[in-house]
Amino acid sequence: MTTQPYHTQNNTHQTDNRLILSEAQAAEVETHPFAPVLPPNATVMMMGTFPPTADKWAMPFHYPNFYNDMWRIYGSVFFDDVDYFRVGDEKRFDPERIRAFMFERGIASCPTVKQAIRETGNASDKNLTVVIPVDLDSILPQVPKVETLFTTGGKATEVLLGLLAEPPAKSKYPKTNQSMDYPYQWQNEHNRKVDINNLTLYRLPSTSRAYPLALDKKVAAYKDFFKKIGKL
């Protein structure tokens, strides 16, 4: 896996990106297929990494794999029903119902990765080379009330912390169910006149079934988090 210094200036980003492409050679660079969900009233933003390949999608929306438990967790946390967002007995969730819920509750969703290379052809974060990370300069002004970011795994946490002017050592990264201050600074001079909220970054358990934690414990972790930030 190639690790890149995301916090460097734009011209350095471009140089680093060219190096990645050179190293990857024939590897295919993919662009994240789903646009961020950015309710203007959002106070919290969920930030993952990259979806599985399209053949694993049950719907064209964030966390599209039917066997990823993200939307079961949301259903359980907010409605006490793991199948709340499921479409009947079908093996898919309802993206419009999810989107409407997110706008109603003020929860944004934005991936930390814009472009990436799947080194092994799957969605494993361990084998994901980040080519272009999220551009928070363009995202944060669209959700001006957001004060809390939360990641759904270690790779997303790494990418976000790499965007800071002074990225912390990996030993200082928050562990699962922990948080830390996130002192993001604008990269673009045009944004510097806009205040950034005092952001907090939480790290929550991955909702992938490859992550070795029982569903009820994941539900409990997400429920505690949403209570803490005032969504429950």
C-alpha positions, 0 to 999 in steps of 0.5 A: 500500500502506498501512503501519501503526505496528503497535507502538502501543497497542491503542486506537491499533491500533483507530483505525488499523484504522478508518482503513484500513477507511475508506480501503479503503471497498468493499475486502474485509477477509479473515481468514487462513484457516489456524490457526497450527501450534504444536508445544509443543516448537517451537524455531523459528517460520516466519512468512509473510504471506497465502496466495493466493485459495482458487481457487489452493489445492492443499490447505487448509494453509499455503503451499497453492499447488502452485507455491509451492516451500516444501514442495519446499524442506522435502522437499529440505532434510530428506529430499533429495527435493523430492517428499517431501510431494507426494501421488503424481503429483497437483498437491498436497501432503499437509497431514497429513504436513507437520503431523506432520513439523512436530510431530516436528521442533519447527518452528512456523508462524504467519503475521504477518498476521491480517487484510488487504486484497488491493488487487489481488485476488492474494497479492502482498505488495506490494499487501497492506494489513495490517489486523491483524497477528499477536498475539505475546502470544497466540502466544509463550506457546504455544511457550515454547521458541521462540528463533528466528523466520524470515520468508519475505520482506520484508513479513513482516519489515516486519510483525514489526519493526513490532511492536517497541517501537522499530521499526528504520529500514528501512535496518536491516532484515536483508537476505535470509539475514541475522539480527538480535536481536528484542527483543519486549516484551509488549503485554498487562500480564497477560503481563509476568510471563512471561519471553520468550526472547532471540529472533533474527529471520532473513530467508530467501528467499521461496519464491514463484516470482515471487522471482528465485532458482533453486530450488537456491539457495533450498534451499541457503539454507534448509539453511544456516539449519536447520543453523545453528539445530541442526535438521540 
